[in-house]
Amino acid sequence: MRPDPTYELACHFTGAETDKAILICDPTSGEELWIPLSQVLEMHGREDGRKSTGRIVMTEWIAKKKGLL
């Protein structure tokens, strides 16, 4: 069985997060997007509770739903 496709995005972590989602900013469009943590596979460069730049790996499904693909 093949793993589900993923999408990796360079982003700005805004520092805003709930128990279920994280708010990121797409540096290309400047758009802020809430990404459900259930759809996030990896986060790199994120500092808890602080703004930082890094990358996020999410399911392709949520990337399409959020208009990233």
C-alpha positions as CSV (number, residue, x, y, z in Angstrom):
1,M,0.0,0.0,0.0
2,R,1.4,3.4,-1.0
3,P,1.5,6.2,1.6
4,D,-0.8,9.2,1.0
5,P,0.8,12.0,-1.0
6,T,2.2,14.9,1.0
7,Y,2.9,18.6,0.3
8,E,5.8,20.5,1.8
9,L,5.6,24.3,2.2
10,A,8.1,26.9,3.3
11,C,6.1,29.1,5.7
12,H,6.1,31.5,8.5
13,F,4.8,30.1,11.8
14,T,2.7,32.9,13.4
15,G,2.9,31.6,16.9
16,A,-0.9,31.1,17.0
17,E,-2.0,27.5,17.7
18,T,-5.0,25.7,19.2
19,D,-5.3,22.1,20.4
20,K,-6.5,21.2,16.8
21,A,-4.8,23.6,14.4
22,I,-1.8,25.8,13.7
23,L,-1.9,29.2,11.9
24,I,0.8,29.6,9.3
25,C,1.5,32.3,6.7
26,D,2.3,31.4,3.1
27,P,5.2,33.8,2.3
28,T,4.4,33.7,-1.4
29,S,0.8,34.9,-1.1
30,G,1.0,36.5,2.3
31,E,-2.2,34.6,3.2
32,E,-2.7,33.2,6.7
33,L,-4.0,29.7,6.8
34,W,-5.3,27.5,9.7
35,I,-3.9,23.9,9.1
36,P,-5.5,21.1,11.2
37,L,-2.8,19.3,13.2
38,S,-4.4,16.0,12.2
39,Q,-3.3,16.8,8.6
40,V,0.3,17.8,9.6
41,L,3.0,15.2,9.3
42,E,6.1,17.3,10.2
43,M,7.0,20.8,11.2
44,H,10.6,22.1,11.0
45,G,12.0,25.3,12.4
46,R,9.0,26.0,14.6
47,E,9.5,27.5,18.0
48,D,6.7,27.0,20.4
49,G,4.6,30.2,20.9
50,R,6.9,32.3,18.8
51,K,7.0,33.6,15.2
52,S,9.5,31.8,13.1
53,T,10.3,30.7,9.6
54,G,10.4,27.0,8.6
55,R,8.5,24.4,6.7
56,I,5.5,22.2,7.2
57,V,4.7,18.9,5.7
58,M,0.9,18.2,5.3
59,T,-1.3,15.9,3.5
60,E,-1.9,16.7,-0.2
61,W,-5.6,16.7,0.6
62,I,-5.5,19.7,2.9
63,A,-3.0,21.5,0.7
64,K,-5.6,21.2,-2.2
65,K,-8.4,22.2,0.1
66,K,-6.5,25.3,1.3
67,G,-5.7,26.3,-2.3
68,L,-1.9,25.6,-2.0
69,L,-2.0,23.3,-5.0
